[in-house]
Amino acid sequence: MDLYTSNALQCSEVTTKNYSTSFSLGVWLLRKKYRPAIYAIYGFVRFADEIVDTFHDQDKRALLERFRKETFDAIEKEMSPNPILHSFQWAVNRYKIGHDLIEAFLKSMDMDLYKKTFNRAEYQEYIYGSAEVVGLMCLRVFYDGDGAGYEKLVPPARKLGEAFQKVNFLRDMQSDYEERGRVYFPNVDYNTFSEKEKLEIEEELRADFAESLPGIKGLKKDVRLGVFLAYRYYLELLRKIEPASPQSLTSQRFRVSDGKKMQLLLSCWFKHHLNAI
């Protein structure tokens, strides 16, 4: 690997660690050879997310379109002066990540620029592009050269991404609405969010987690622990949210304490090494 690419991948690693300690810990638990590409994927999706969520005094549509163009230019030319895009194109070309996954992701980012409410079909399309495809990109890295292994795990990987995103929607209801005017859950009014609606969402989530677990158990051992920790972390978030009132979700952001994260890490480590997941 040349010095520029190595430096670019380090930029993606720093970006990941700066933005998400939980995700960084999960990546650290993967076998070392997988980490650079996963950092590269995270750096790419994080920067796109920043464009649509943060730069309020800029023309976000123009920024996102330029980001999209630069992304595919980088992939085609196998280089970019932007280190985040350079590391991402390296991962895409090295692991043959499908361009359709990238297009779906960028479409969901574009939806964030004009969609404030979602019907059921739009909701599912958004979740697929914003979360499920990111899991599929990672799965392509994990099963490099093993098409059959990849295809077998696509359904549970998608369910896991769906579960993660729905938990994020619940956790971030207040900021999504108050800062960006968005309500992702279909046919839900933020101002009249009810216990019945909350229970229906949680029921969907429990089913998503249940459907994803066999896929985690079926992962190769050198990536299973990191994915299992992410699963347990999001499941713990759901468990913290479940006893809360609908009103509390629209007035605060739930989180897992650092102490609990360490407990989850130790529990996952023992279960992984005992093959008891």
C-alpha positions in Angstrom: 0.0 0.0 0.0 1.4 3.4 -1.0 2.0 6.1 1.6 -0.9 8.3 0.4 -3.4 5.5 0.6 -2.1 4.5 4.0 -2.4 8.1 5.2 -6.0 8.4 3.8 -7.1 5.3 5.6 -5.7 6.7 8.8 -7.8 9.8 8.2 -10.9 7.6 8.0 -9.9 5.7 11.1 -9.5 9.0 13.0 -12.9 10.2 11.7 -14.5 7.0 12.9 -13.0 7.3 16.4 -13.9 11.0 16.7 -17.5 10.4 15.8 -18.4 7.1 17.3 -16.6 5.4 20.2 -19.1 2.5 20.1 -18.6 1.8 16.4 -14.9 2.2 16.8 -14.8 -0.4 19.6 -16.8 -2.8 17.4 -14.3 -2.3 14.5 -11.3 -2.8 16.9 -12.8 -6.3 17.7 -12.6 -7.3 14.1 -9.6 -9.2 12.8 -7.0 -6.5 11.9 -7.1 -7.1 8.1 -10.8 -6.0 7.9 -10.5 -2.8 9.9 -9.1 -0.3 7.2 -12.0 -1.0 4.8 -14.6 -0.7 7.5 -13.1 2.6 8.7 -13.2 3.8 5.1 -16.8 2.9 4.7 -17.7 4.6 8.0 -15.8 7.8 7.0 -17.6 8.0 3.7 -21.1 7.6 5.2 -20.3 10.0 8.1 -19.2 12.8 5.8 -22.3 12.4 3.6 -24.4 12.5 6.7 -22.7 15.7 7.9 -23.5 17.4 4.6 -27.3 16.8 5.0 -27.5 17.3 8.8 -24.9 20.0 9.7 -24.1 22.7 7.1 -27.3 24.7 7.5 -25.8 27.9 6.1 -24.7 26.1 2.9 -26.4 24.9 -0.3 -26.7 21.3 0.9 -28.1 20.0 -2.4 -25.1 21.4 -4.3 -22.7 20.0 -1.7 -24.3 16.6 -1.8 -24.3 16.5 -5.6 -20.6 17.5 -5.7 -19.8 14.8 -3.1 -21.7 12.3 -5.2 -19.8 13.3 -8.4 -16.4 13.2 -6.6 -17.2 9.8 -5.1 -17.8 8.1 -8.5 -14.9 10.1 -10.1 -12.6 8.7 -7.3 -13.9 5.2 -7.8 -13.3 5.4 -11.6 -9.9 7.0 -11.4 -8.9 5.0 -8.3 -7.7 8.1 -6.5 -8.9 11.4 -4.9 -7.2 14.4 -3.3 -9.9 14.1 -0.6 -8.5 11.5 1.8 -11.9 10.2 2.9 -13.0 9.6 -0.7 -9.6 8.1 -1.5 -9.9 5.6 1.3 -13.5 4.8 0.3 -12.6 4.2 -3.4 -9.8 2.0 -2.2 -12.3 -0.1 -0.3 -14.8 -0.1 -3.1 -12.3 -1.2 -5.7 -10.4 -3.6 -3.5 -13.5 -5.4 -2.3 -15.8 -4.9 -5.3 -18.5 -3.1 -3.4 -21.5 -2.7 -5.7 -22.2 0.8 -7.1 -25.9 0.1 -6.6 -25.3 0.1 -2.8 -23.6 3.5 -3.0 -26.3 4.9 -5.2 -29.0 3.7 -2.8 -27.1 5.3 0.1 -26.8 8.6 -1.6 -30.4 8.6 -2.6 -31.4 8.3 1.1 -29.1 11.2 1.9 -30.8 13.2 -0.8 -34.2 12.3 0.7 -33.0 13.9 4.0 -32.9 17.2 2.1 -36.5 17.4 1.1 -38.5 14.7 3.0 -40.0 15.6 6.4 -42.5 12.9 6.7 -42.6 9.4 5.2 -45.2 6.9 4.1 -44.5 3.2 4.6 -42.8 2.6 1.2 -40.6 5.7 1.6 -39.7 4.7 5.1 -38.5 1.3 3.9 -36.6 2.8 1.0 -34.9 5.3 3.3 -33.9 2.6 5.8 -32.5 0.4 3.0 -30.4 3.1 1.6 -29.2 4.7 4.8 -28.5 1.6 6.9 -29.0 -1.8 5.2 -26.6 -1.1 2.4 -23.9 0.1 4.8 -24.1 -3.4 6.4 -24.0 -5.0 3.0 -20.8 -3.0 2.2 -19.2 -4.3 5.3 -20.4 -7.8 4.6 -18.8 -7.6 1.2 -15.5 -6.8 3.0 -16.0 -9.7 5.4 -16.7 -12.2 2.6 -14.2 -11.0 0.0 -14.1 -13.6 -2.8 -16.9 -15.7 -1.2 -20.0 -14.9 -3.1 -22.0 -17.8 -1.7 -21.1 -16.8 1.9 -22.1 -13.2 1.2 -25.5 -14.0 -0.4 -26.4 -16.4 2.4 -26.0 -13.6 5.0 -27.7 -10.8 3.0 -31.2 -11.1 4.6 -30.0 -11.1 8.2 -27.5 -8.4 7.5 -30.3 -6.2 6.1 -32.5 -6.9 9.1 -29.7 -5.9 11.4 -29.2 -2.6 9.6 -32.9 -2.0 9.7 -33.0 -2.7 13.5 -30.1 -0.3 14.1 -31.7 2.5 12.1 -35.1 2.2 13.8 -33.4 2.4 17.2 -31.6 5.5 16.0 -35.0 7.0 14.9 -36.4 6.3 18.4 -33.3 7.6 20.2 -33.1 10.8 18.1 -36.8 11.7 17.8 -36.3 15.0 19.6 -33.3 16.2 17.6 -34.6 14.9 14.3 -37.8 16.9 14.7 -36.7 20.0 16.6 -33.5 20.6 14.6 -34.4 19.2 11.2 -38.2 18.9 11.1 -38.2 15.2 10.3 -40.4 12.4 11.6 -39.2 9.2 10.0 -41.8 6.8 11.3 -44.7 6.6 8.8 -48.0 8.2 9.8 -46.7 9.3 13.2 -47.3 12.9 14.4 -44.5 14.0 16.7 -46.8 16.1 18.7 -49.3 13.3 19.4 -46.9 10.3 19.5 -48.8 7.7 21.5 -48.1 4.6 23.6 -49.8 2.5 21.0 -47.6 3.8 18.2 -44.5 3.3 20.3 -45.4 -0.3 21.2 -46.0 -1.1 17.5 -42.5 0.3 16.6 -40.9 -1.7 19.4 -42.7 -4.9 18.3 -41.3 -4.4 14.8 -37.8 -3.9 16.3 -37.9 -7.0 18.4 -38.8 -9.0 15.3 -35.9 -7.3 13.4 -33.4 -8.2 16.1 -34.7 -11.8 16.3 -34.3 -12.2 12.5 -30.8 -10.8 12.4 -29.4 -13.0 15.3 -29.0 -16.2 13.2 -26.9 -14.3 10.7 -24.6 -13.1 13.4 -24.2 -16.6 14.7 -23.4 -17.7 11.2 -20.6 -15.1 10.7 -17.0 -16.2 10.4 -15.4 -16.1 13.8 -12.9 -13.3 13.0 -15.6 -10.8 12.5 -18.4 -12.1 14.7 -17.4 -10.5 18.0 -17.4 -7.0 16.6 -20.8 -7.4 15.0 -22.3 -9.1 18.0 -21.1 -6.2 20.3 -22.9 -3.8 18.0 -26.0 -5.9 18.2 -26.0 -6.1 22.0 -25.3 -2.3 22.2 -28.4 -1.5 20.1 -30.5 -4.1 21.9 -29.5 -2.4 25.2 -30.6 0.9 23.8 -34.0 -0.5 22.9 -34.3 -2.0 26.4 -33.7 1.4 27.9 -36.3 3.0 25.6 -39.0 0.4 26.1 -40.1 1.4 29.7 -39.9 5.1 28.8 -43.0 7.1 28.0 -43.6 8.4 24.5 -43.3 11.9 25.8 -39.8 11.2 27.2 -38.6 10.2 23.7 -39.6 13.6 22.4 -37.8 15.4 25.2 -34.5 13.6 25.8 -31.9 11.4 24.1 -31.3 7.9 25.5 -27.8 6.5 25.7 -25.9 3.5 27.1 -23.4 4.5 29.8 -19.7 3.8 29.4 -19.9 1.4 32.4 -22.7 -0.6 30.7 -20.7 -0.6 27.4 -17.8 -2.3 29.2 -20.2 -4.8 30.8 -21.5 -5.6 27.3 -18.0 -5.9 25.9 -17.0 -8.5 28.6 -20.3 -10.4 28.2 -19.9 -10.5 24.4 -16.3 -11.6 24.6 -17.0 -14.5 26.9 -20.0 -15.7 24.8 -18.0 -15.4 21.6 -15.1 -17.4 22.9 -17.4 -20.0 24.4 -19.4 -20.2 21.1 -22.5 -19.4 23.2 -23.9 -16.5 21.1 
